[in-house]
C-alpha cells in the first residue's frame, strides 16, 4: 500500500518541493495551505497547480490554526507521516506583525500536535530553523548546543514549537523529529528571501541592499539537497537508543533535533558574485547596517544528519544559483514580478 503523507504548507517553497518528491516516490499527499498574502498568493497557487497534476495529490485550503481542521484531516486520512512545514516566516516581519507568528507558529503547531495525539502517525516531522541558535557564537552549530538566546520573535516562536513538540513526544510517545533548516534557496523560492530580491533588483537595474556591510556568512542549502535529507529522515524514526555521541535524542522522549545544512558557510559577497555571474550583470550595492534580530553568521554541523541518513548531495553554490536564475527567467522572462 502506498505511503500517505500530510504536508502542511504544501504551497510554500519547501512544502512544494517536499510534496513533489513524495509524489514522485509514489506517496499519496494531502497538502494543506492557507494561501496567505505574506507574499504573492499567485506563486503559491502556481505551485499547487503543478502538484495537482498528480492524481495522488489532494489539496486542502485552510488555516492551520483553525480549531479541529488538522484533527479532521488526520482522522480522515490516517497518514503514515505528518510533515509540518507551514509557518509564518521572516525575521523582519516578526517585528512588524508579531501576532501572526503567535497564530501560525504557536497555535498552528498546537493544532498539529493535538491532531497527531488523536491520530498518531508513524513519524511526526516538524520544521524549525537555524535562527533558534540566536546569539550562540560557537560554530559550527551542533544540535546539542544551548539555544536559549533567540534574537528575533520569529526564532523565539520556532524554539517554542520545539519545546511544545518535546512535551507531546514525552507525554504521548509521539515519535518526533524537528529539523533546523539553514538558509534554503532554489527554484520556486520565496520573494522575500535574498536570492529572489537580488535577482529581481539586478534584472531591473536597481541596487541591492547588503546588510552588515557585507560582513555576513550563511550556510546556503540548495532545496533539492534539503528535501533529499527530509525524504531519508522519514525512516529515521526516533526511538529510545541514541545513534552516537552527537545524537540530540531526548533522554525522556522519542524526540530528536536535526540540522539540515550544507555545512559550509559562504561569505555574503561571494554569494552576490555568484548571482552576478549567473545573470551576466553587475550589481549596484547599497551597504547597510545589520537588520534588527538578524545574526552575522550561520554554520551547520551536519554530523548527526549524516549519521542518520548517510552523506547527502551538496549542490555547488554556483550551480544552485544558476538553476534559480534559469527558473526566474522562465517564469518572469527578463521582466520583473510585481
Steps between C-alpha positions, in 0.01 A plus 500: 500500500630846409622724777269786597651833606332812630711806419415836654617800301486302176476816289805649670854483366627197694154342534455505122834330433441246779151416373634464147768253613251300705268474199790394279577227755144367463352646817151639533528859621238709676626857474368771732569867438330828589625696196568800724602835354838530675629477144324470164240218526528452123839335556347263754207424272741421216684252722174329594396479134819309425439262791139460384622345177564186705193285579658425837471859620204625704506876564332647808476878535470611860677657793713276715374669817132438422378286793454137402601533132820299541331251732232436237757447224704262716191300596381482138829407335705336781833596338815301561702820533403857585747758366429836663661773288234772522610806696515874495858562394725804493712676760411860408125437466493350851585848630223658293224242557582273796142382551505312170791294637306416815203387293679306225803366686379447856125437466549330164760261640276432799228389257753274324605341829143447616410342165802268522413407857150395394613318182868416547712479183800269482719810489424863579748731324500871581701788358704729720775740395869572546386834643433327833875494564473878538791661687697175517845568352636145530516367144420285320163482672436156646157377608630444852608864538300722732246701302336734749589846365274556200542843340169532315142426590484266200785293645339509844175353367688224318698412813169490687363248248800277572417507872130439431577202277737353758229508764258313272769246409554437871136498609353299213795308355481684167819443297610852405784633287556876494722625220687829512532636147798709391437773234317294240499632143407383153228509232152602619662683793325765705503861370599631845827305502836646397551304178160593354543864606852520356403347164189716473688823577805431282277399209315832535822698525424593858742489797499213750514544878790312659480496879778528756706655219542154346665351808265205530525125445219260425488121467311505169315171441356416159139393528545166319774401745283594796200306368721196448583524869132520593416201282766286666410619850149356459646161585727627781224485760624596849493215749659450840863448401736776378696443179822643638658770713370777272137389529252754633252226596310595814560281807127507579326493161525369142602851394796618297623830352695481173687771309451499123766718345783490251763522774703764314428868570538745212594867523206716395708685241600166341129425476443835329779420253336166421174682425682749276669215311172314447326815375792635300439837666682698765313600813471853635532463876360694794704397802275508806528450876390170651124442514350475849460137605743363241825311567835549326567134425350152484682170457351153542674204655346225285661207685173373648316524168771303323502238778123455463461501120846490342677762292266736318561673166652847526409710199776759437384855563568610143288214365213563742492875431509437125204263530304764688579760234390259226170445682454874560552581133270217396223639722558875469707532183726803513224691675439552867210356706270745670 
